[in-house]
Amino acid sequence: MSAALQEDWKYLGGAIGIHLLVALSIVGLNWRSHQAIVPQLAIKGVVVSESALNALVASAEPPAPPVEQQETQQEEQLVKQQKLEARVEEQKRLAAEAEKKQQMLREQKAAEAEQKKQKQEAEKKRVAEQEQKKRDAELKRQAELDAKAQKEREAELRAQMAEEEGRASAVNAGLQNQYVALIQQKVMRNWIKPATAKAGIECEVKVTQASGGAVLSVSIGRCNGDQAVRTSIETAVQAASPLPAPPDPRLFQRNLLFIFKPSE
């Protein structure tokens, strides 16, 4: 039961009590007046039932509370209303602060998550760069090794080629000498020594030959013999046609130069 309702019951109880007193007073005055004025008359009793009395009390209006009491009640209601509004505002403020804290917490967690993500990406990038540097260094080292090995192989190949060329040159030189010696021998077999020939004849012979060894032309260069000797050598070269083939076809020379030097 609220305080206002309790106050109303107090006023209602007071009103009922006043009405009862007034009713009893009226009844008592009527009874005394009748007794004083008409003492000789018989008194007629009036019986008031409890229900009627209750109805009479209920019909009586309660007296209005004093003005000061009404103002106090209004002030109390105003204070209650202000307190209630203050509590509502405080709850709103607390709810707003709680929401603000929750928002700050969410933002902090999001920032921490973003920072963690950035650190992970940076670490991943760093590791990838290190791995790439390692691969690049390995590729460079392998390329240097390959280049070194290539140079060594090339040097070895050049050495082998030089050695082979040296051997080939030596072989070719020997075969070439053999080839020239064969020509010289055949020309010598066909040479008829003139009467004017002296000992120690040595003449340069230039021969142009076909692929099969046929003599196309012959001429005598430097020579210590007379004209008869020169003519005899040319005749001997023509008689030796076709000239002997070289031991190796690669040694064939269309324009051949050799020294005619008969033995004594």
CYANA upper distance limits for C-alpha pairs under 8 A (distance plus 0.5 A):
  1 MET  CA      5 LEU  CA      7.04
  1 MET  CA      6 GLN  CA      7.44
  2 SER  CA      6 GLN  CA      6.86
  3 ALA  CA      7 GLU  CA      6.73
  4 ALA  CA      8 ASP  CA      6.82
  5 LEU  CA      9 TRP  CA      6.78
  6 GLN  CA     10 LYS  CA      6.86
  7 GLU  CA     11 TYR  CA      6.99
  8 ASP  CA     12 LEU  CA      6.62
  9 TRP  CA     13 GLY  CA      6.50
 10 LYS  CA     14 GLY  CA      6.77
 11 TYR  CA     15 ALA  CA      6.65
 11 TYR  CA     62 PRO  CA      7.04
 11 TYR  CA     63 PRO  CA      7.92
 11 TYR  CA     65 PRO  CA      8.43
 12 LEU  CA     16 ILE  CA      6.74
 12 LEU  CA     62 PRO  CA      6.45
 13 GLY  CA     17 GLY  CA      6.73
 14 GLY  CA     18 ILE  CA      6.74
 14 GLY  CA     62 PRO  CA      8.48
 15 ALA  CA     19 HIS  CA      6.69
 15 ALA  CA     57 VAL  CA      8.41
 15 ALA  CA     60 ALA  CA      7.90
 15 ALA  CA     61 GLU  CA      7.91
 15 ALA  CA     62 PRO  CA      5.71
 15 ALA  CA     63 PRO  CA      7.26
 16 ILE  CA     20 LEU  CA      6.67
 16 ILE  CA     57 VAL  CA      5.93
 16 ILE  CA     58 ALA  CA      8.03
 16 ILE  CA     60 ALA  CA      8.05
 17 GLY  CA     21 LEU  CA      6.80
 18 ILE  CA     22 VAL  CA      6.66
 19 HIS  CA     23 ALA  CA      6.47
 19 HIS  CA     57 VAL  CA      6.67
 19 HIS  CA     60 ALA  CA      7.66
 20 LEU  CA     24 LEU  CA      6.57
 20 LEU  CA     57 VAL  CA      7.73
 21 LEU  CA     25 SER  CA      6.52
 22 VAL  CA     26 ILE  CA      6.66
 23 ALA  CA     27 VAL  CA      6.67
 24 LEU  CA     28 GLY  CA      6.48
 25 SER  CA     29 LEU  CA      6.60
 26 ILE  CA     30 ASN  CA      6.65
 27 VAL  CA     31 TRP  CA      6.64
 28 GLY  CA     32 ARG  CA      6.70
 29 LEU  CA     33 SER  CA      6.51
 30 ASN  CA     34 HIS  CA      6.61
 31 TRP  CA     35 GLN  CA      6.75
 32 ARG  CA     36 ALA  CA      6.63
 33 SER  CA     37 ILE  CA      6.53
 34 HIS  CA     38 VAL  CA      6.12
 34 HIS  CA     39 PRO  CA      7.63
 34 HIS  CA     43 ILE  CA      8.33
 35 GLN  CA     39 PRO  CA      5.38
 35 GLN  CA     43 ILE  CA      8.20
 48 VAL  CA     52 ALA  CA      7.10
 48 VAL  CA     53 LEU  CA      7.33
 49 SER  CA     53 LEU  CA      6.81
 50 GLU  CA     54 ASN  CA      6.60
 51 SER  CA     55 ALA  CA      6.63
 52 ALA  CA     56 LEU  CA      6.62
 53 LEU  CA     57 VAL  CA      6.66
 54 ASN  CA     58 ALA  CA      6.48
 55 ALA  CA     59 SER  CA      6.58
 56 LEU  CA     60 ALA  CA      6.95
 65 PRO  CA     69 GLN  CA      6.99
 65 PRO  CA     70 GLN  CA      7.27
 66 PRO  CA     70 GLN  CA      6.95
 67 VAL  CA     71 GLU  CA      6.75
 68 GLU  CA     72 THR  CA      6.64
 69 GLN  CA     73 GLN  CA      6.67
 70 GLN  CA     74 GLN  CA      6.62
 71 GLU  CA     75 GLU  CA      6.55
 72 THR  CA     76 GLU  CA      6.54
 73 GLN  CA     77 GLN  CA      6.57
 74 GLN  CA     78 LEU  CA      6.51
 75 GLU  CA     79 VAL  CA      6.49
 76 GLU  CA     80 LYS  CA      6.55
 77 GLN  CA     81 GLN  CA      6.52
 78 LEU  CA     82 GLN  CA      6.52
 79 VAL  CA     83 LYS  CA      6.50
 80 LYS  CA     84 LEU  CA      6.53
 81 GLN  CA     85 GLU  CA      6.57
 82 GLN  CA     86 ALA  CA      6.40
 83 LYS  CA     87 ARG  CA      6.57
 84 LEU  CA     88 VAL  CA      6.71
 85 GLU  CA     89 GLU  CA      6.58
 86 ALA  CA     90 GLU  CA      6.49
 87 ARG  CA     91 GLN  CA      6.57
 88 VAL  CA     92 LYS  CA      6.67
 89 GLU  CA     93 ARG  CA      6.52
 90 GLU  CA     94 LEU  CA      6.52
 91 GLN  CA     95 ALA  CA      6.47
 92 LYS  CA     96 ALA  CA      6.50
 93 ARG  CA     97 GLU  CA      6.59
 94 LEU  CA     98 ALA  CA      6.52
 95 ALA  CA     99 GLU  CA      6.58
 96 ALA  CA    100 LYS  CA      6.49
 97 GLU  CA    101 LYS  CA      6.55
 98 ALA  CA    102 GLN  CA      6.61
 99 GLU  CA    103 GLN  CA      6.54
100 LYS  CA    104 MET  CA      6.57
101 LYS  CA    105 LEU  CA      6.51
102 GLN  CA    106 ARG  CA      6.60
103 GLN  CA    107 GLU  CA      6.59
104 MET  CA    108 GLN  CA      6.47
105 LEU  CA    109 LYS  CA      6.58
106 ARG  CA    110 ALA  CA      6.56
107 GLU  CA    111 ALA  CA      6.52
108 GLN  CA    112 GLU  CA      6.57
109 LYS  CA    113 ALA  CA      6.51
110 ALA  CA    114 GLU  CA      6.58
111 ALA  CA    115 GLN  CA      6.52
112 GLU  CA    116 LYS  CA      6.49
113 ALA  CA    117 LYS  CA      6.55
114 GLU  CA    118 GLN  CA      6.60
115 GLN  CA    119 LYS  CA      6.65
116 LYS  CA    120 GLN  CA      6.65
117 LYS  CA    121 GLU  CA      6.63
118 GLN  CA    122 ALA  CA      6.49
119 LYS  CA    123 GLU  CA      6.52
120 GLN  CA    124 LYS  CA      6.48
121 GLU  CA    125 LYS  CA      6.51
122 ALA  CA    126 ARG  CA      6.56
123 GLU  CA    127 VAL  CA      6.62
124 LYS  CA    128 ALA  CA      6.61
125 LYS  CA    129 GLU  CA      6.57
126 ARG  CA    130 GLN  CA      6.69
127 VAL  CA    131 GLU  CA      6.62
128 ALA  CA    132 GLN  CA      6.54
129 GLU  CA    133 LYS  CA      6.55
130 GLN  CA    134 LYS  CA      6.66
131 GLU  CA    135 ARG  CA      6.67
132 GLN  CA    136 ASP  CA      6.49
133 LYS  CA    137 ALA  CA      6.47
134 LYS  CA    138 GLU  CA      6.56
135 ARG  CA    139 LEU  CA      6.51
136 ASP  CA    140 LYS  CA      6.51
137 ALA  CA    141 ARG  CA      6.53
138 GLU  CA    142 GLN  CA      6.46
139 LEU  CA    143 ALA  CA      6.42
140 LYS  CA    144 GLU  CA      6.60
141 ARG  CA    145 LEU  CA      6.65
142 GLN  CA    146 ASP  CA      6.50
143 ALA  CA    147 ALA  CA      6.48
144 GLU  CA    148 LYS  CA      6.50
145 LEU  CA    149 ALA  CA      6.48
146 ASP  CA    150 GLN  CA      6.41
147 ALA  CA    151 LYS  CA      6.58
148 LYS  CA    152 GLU  CA      6.63
149 ALA  CA    153 ARG  CA      6.54
150 GLN  CA    154 GLU  CA      6.50
151 LYS  CA    155 ALA  CA      6.46
152 GLU  CA    156 GLU  CA      6.47
153 ARG  CA    157 LEU  CA      6.41
154 GLU  CA    158 ARG  CA      6.48
155 ALA  CA    159 ALA  CA      6.56
156 GLU  CA    160 GLN  CA      6.56
157 LEU  CA    161 MET  CA      6.44
158 ARG  CA    162 ALA  CA      6.39
159 ALA  CA    163 GLU  CA      6.49
160 GLN  CA    164 GLU  CA      6.46
161 MET  CA    165 GLU  CA      6.29
162 ALA  CA    166 GLY  CA      6.39
163 GLU  CA    167 ARG  CA      6.59
164 GLU  CA    168 ALA  CA      6.30
165 GLU  CA    169 SER  CA      6.24
166 GLY  CA    170 ALA  CA      6.52
167 ARG  CA    171 VAL  CA      6.45
168 ALA  CA    172 ASN  CA      6.18
169 SER  CA    173 ALA  CA      6.22
170 ALA  CA    174 GLY  CA      6.63
171 VAL  CA    175 LEU  CA      6.52
172 ASN  CA    176 GLN  CA      6.12
172 ASN  CA    251 LEU  CA      7.97
173 ALA  CA    177 ASN  CA      6.52
174 GLY  CA    178 GLN  CA      6.58
175 LEU  CA    179 TYR  CA      6.44
175 LEU  CA    246 PRO  CA      8.30
175 LEU  CA    247 PRO  CA      7.06
175 LEU  CA    248 ASP  CA      8.07
175 LEU  CA    251 LEU  CA      8.37
176 GLN  CA    180 VAL  CA      6.65
176 GLN  CA    246 PRO  CA      8.15
176 GLN  CA    251 LEU  CA      7.04
177 ASN  CA    181 ALA  CA      6.47
178 GLN  CA    182 LEU  CA      6.73
178 GLN  CA    247 PRO  CA      8.48
179 TYR  CA    183 ILE  CA      7.03
179 TYR  CA    244 PRO  CA      8.16
179 TYR  CA    245 ALA  CA      8.00
179 TYR  CA    246 PRO  CA      5.69
179 TYR  CA    247 PRO  CA      7.18
180 VAL  CA    184 GLN  CA      6.57
180 VAL  CA    258 PHE  CA      7.23
181 ALA  CA    185 GLN  CA      6.52
182 LEU  CA    186 LYS  CA      6.78
182 LEU  CA    244 PRO  CA      6.99
183 ILE  CA    187 VAL  CA      6.63
183 ILE  CA    243 LEU  CA      6.67
183 ILE  CA    244 PRO  CA      6.53
184 GLN  CA    188 MET  CA      6.45
184 GLN  CA    258 PHE  CA      8.15
184 GLN  CA    259 ILE  CA      8.37
184 GLN  CA    260 PHE  CA      7.15
185 GLN  CA    189 ARG  CA      6.67
186 LYS  CA    190 ASN  CA      6.99
186 LYS  CA    240 ALA  CA      6.35
186 LYS  CA    243 LEU  CA      8.09
186 LYS  CA    244 PRO  CA      8.37
187 VAL  CA    191 TRP  CA      6.67
187 VAL  CA    233 ILE  CA      8.38
187 VAL  CA    236 ALA  CA      5.87
187 VAL  CA    237 VAL  CA      5.81
187 VAL  CA    239 ALA  CA      7.98
187 VAL  CA    240 ALA  CA      5.88
188 MET  CA    236 ALA  CA      7.61
188 MET  CA    262 PRO  CA      7.37
189 ARG  CA    236 ALA  CA      8.43
190 ASN  CA    236 ALA  CA      5.36
190 ASN  CA    237 VAL  CA      7.99
190 ASN  CA    239 ALA  CA      6.65
190 ASN  CA    240 ALA  CA      6.80
191 TRP  CA    232 SER  CA      7.00
191 TRP  CA    233 ILE  CA      6.83
191 TRP  CA    235 THR  CA      7.84
191 TRP  CA    236 ALA  CA      5.06
191 TRP  CA    237 VAL  CA      8.47
192 ILE  CA    232 SER  CA      6.92
192 ILE  CA    236 ALA  CA      7.80
193 LYS  CA    197 ALA  CA      7.12
193 LYS  CA    229 VAL  CA      7.94
193 LYS  CA    232 SER  CA      7.50
194 PRO  CA    228 ALA  CA      7.05
194 PRO  CA    229 VAL  CA      6.87
194 PRO  CA    232 SER  CA      7.54
196 THR  CA    226 ASP  CA      8.10
196 THR  CA    228 ALA  CA      7.63
196 THR  CA    229 VAL  CA      7.97
197 ALA  CA    201 ILE  CA      7.98
197 ALA  CA    225 GLY  CA      7.24
197 ALA  CA    226 ASP  CA      8.08
197 ALA  CA    228 ALA  CA      8.33
197 ALA  CA    229 VAL  CA      6.68
198 LYS  CA    225 GLY  CA      7.93
199 ALA  CA    264 GLU  CA      7.41
200 GLY  CA    261 LYS  CA      7.96
200 GLY  CA    262 PRO  CA      8.29
200 GLY  CA    264 GLU  CA      8.26
201 ILE  CA    223 CYS  CA      8.13
201 ILE  CA    224 ASN  CA      6.63
201 ILE  CA    225 GLY  CA      6.63
201 ILE  CA    260 PHE  CA      8.39
201 ILE  CA    261 LYS  CA      6.32
201 ILE  CA    262 PRO  CA      7.21
202 GLU  CA    223 CYS  CA      6.37
202 GLU  CA    224 ASN  CA      6.61
202 GLU  CA    225 GLY  CA      8.02
202 GLU  CA    259 ILE  CA      7.23
202 GLU  CA    260 PHE  CA      6.23
202 GLU  CA    261 LYS  CA      5.16
202 GLU  CA    262 PRO  CA      8.06
203 CYS  CA    220 ILE  CA      7.43
203 CYS  CA    221 GLY  CA      7.21
203 CYS  CA    222 ARG  CA      6.14
203 CYS  CA    223 CYS  CA      4.44
203 CYS  CA    224 ASN  CA      6.98
203 CYS  CA    225 GLY  CA      7.98
203 CYS  CA    259 ILE  CA      6.24
203 CYS  CA    260 PHE  CA      5.72
203 CYS  CA    261 LYS  CA      7.17
204 GLU  CA    220 ILE  CA      6.28
204 GLU  CA    221 GLY  CA      5.38
204 GLU  CA    222 ARG  CA      5.86
204 GLU  CA    223 CYS  CA      6.74
204 GLU  CA    257 LEU  CA      7.57
204 GLU  CA    258 PHE  CA      6.53
204 GLU  CA    259 ILE  CA      5.22
204 GLU  CA    260 PHE  CA      6.70
205 VAL  CA    218 VAL  CA      7.62
205 VAL  CA    219 SER  CA      6.49
205 VAL  CA    220 ILE  CA      5.32
205 VAL  CA    221 GLY  CA      6.57
205 VAL  CA    257 LEU  CA      6.26
205 VAL  CA    258 PHE  CA      6.00
205 VAL  CA    259 ILE  CA      6.51
205 VAL  CA    260 PHE  CA      7.09
206 LYS  CA    218 VAL  CA      6.16
206 LYS  CA    219 SER  CA      5.74
206 LYS  CA    220 ILE  CA      6.75
206 LYS  CA    221 GLY  CA      7.64
206 LYS  CA    255 ASN  CA      7.62
206 LYS  CA    256 LEU  CA      6.37
206 LYS  CA    257 LEU  CA      5.21
206 LYS  CA    258 PHE  CA      7.34
207 VAL  CA    215 VAL  CA      7.46
207 VAL  CA    216 LEU  CA      8.04
207 VAL  CA    217 SER  CA      6.33
207 VAL  CA    218 VAL  CA      5.07
207 VAL  CA    219 SER  CA      7.17
207 VAL  CA    254 ARG  CA      8.47
207 VAL  CA    255 ASN  CA      6.29
207 VAL  CA    256 LEU  CA      5.64
207 VAL  CA    257 LEU  CA      6.89
208 THR  CA    215 VAL  CA      6.59
208 THR  CA    216 LEU  CA      5.88
208 THR  CA    217 SER  CA      5.67
208 THR  CA    218 VAL  CA      6.93
208 THR  CA    254 ARG  CA      6.14
208 THR  CA    255 ASN  CA      5.17
208 THR  CA    256 LEU  CA      6.83
209 GLN  CA    213 GLY  CA      5.96
209 GLN  CA    214 ALA  CA      5.83
209 GLN  CA    215 VAL  CA      4.95
209 GLN  CA    216 LEU  CA      5.63
209 GLN  CA    217 SER  CA      7.58
209 GLN  CA    254 ARG  CA      5.76
209 GLN  CA    255 ASN  CA      7.14
209 GLN  CA    256 LEU  CA      8.26
210 ALA  CA    214 ALA  CA      5.66
210 ALA  CA    215 VAL  CA      7.03
210 ALA  CA    216 LEU  CA      7.18
210 ALA  CA    254 ARG  CA      6.94
211 SER  CA    252 PHE  CA      8.43
211 SER  CA    254 ARG  CA      7.67
212 GLY  CA    242 PRO  CA      7.55
212 GLY  CA    245 ALA  CA      7.99
213 GLY  CA    241 SER  CA      7.29
213 GLY  CA    242 PRO  CA      5.15
213 GLY  CA    243 LEU  CA      5.15
213 GLY  CA    244 PRO  CA      7.02
213 GLY  CA    245 ALA  CA      7.06
214 ALA  CA    241 SER  CA      5.71
214 ALA  CA    242 PRO  CA      4.67
214 ALA  CA    243 LEU  CA      6.76
215 VAL  CA    237 VAL  CA      8.16
215 VAL  CA    238 GLN  CA      6.88
215 VAL  CA    241 SER  CA      5.95
215 VAL  CA    242 PRO  CA      6.73
215 VAL  CA    243 LEU  CA      7.62
218 VAL  CA    234 GLU  CA      6.77
218 VAL  CA    237 VAL  CA      7.74
218 VAL  CA    238 GLN  CA      8.20
219 SER  CA    234 GLU  CA      7.33
220 ILE  CA    230 ARG  CA      6.99
220 ILE  CA    234 GLU  CA      7.83
223 CYS  CA    230 ARG  CA      8.17
225 GLY  CA    229 VAL  CA      5.94
225 GLY  CA    230 ARG  CA      7.19
226 ASP  CA    230 ARG  CA      6.94
227 GLN  CA    231 THR  CA      6.57
228 ALA  CA    232 SER  CA      6.62
229 VAL  CA    233 ILE  CA      6.77
230 ARG  CA    234 GLU  CA      6.91
231 THR  CA    235 THR  CA      6.70
232 SER  CA    236 ALA  CA      6.65
233 ILE  CA    237 VAL  CA      6.81
234 GLU  CA    238 GLN  CA      6.84
235 THR  CA    239 ALA  CA      6.64
236 ALA  CA    240 ALA  CA      6.70
237 VAL  CA    241 SER  CA      7.18
245 ALA  CA    249 PRO  CA      8.16
245 ALA  CA    252 PHE  CA      8.01
246 PRO  CA    251 LEU  CA      6.59
246 PRO  CA    252 PHE  CA      6.49
247 PRO  CA    251 LEU  CA      8.07
248 ASP  CA    252 PHE  CA      8.05
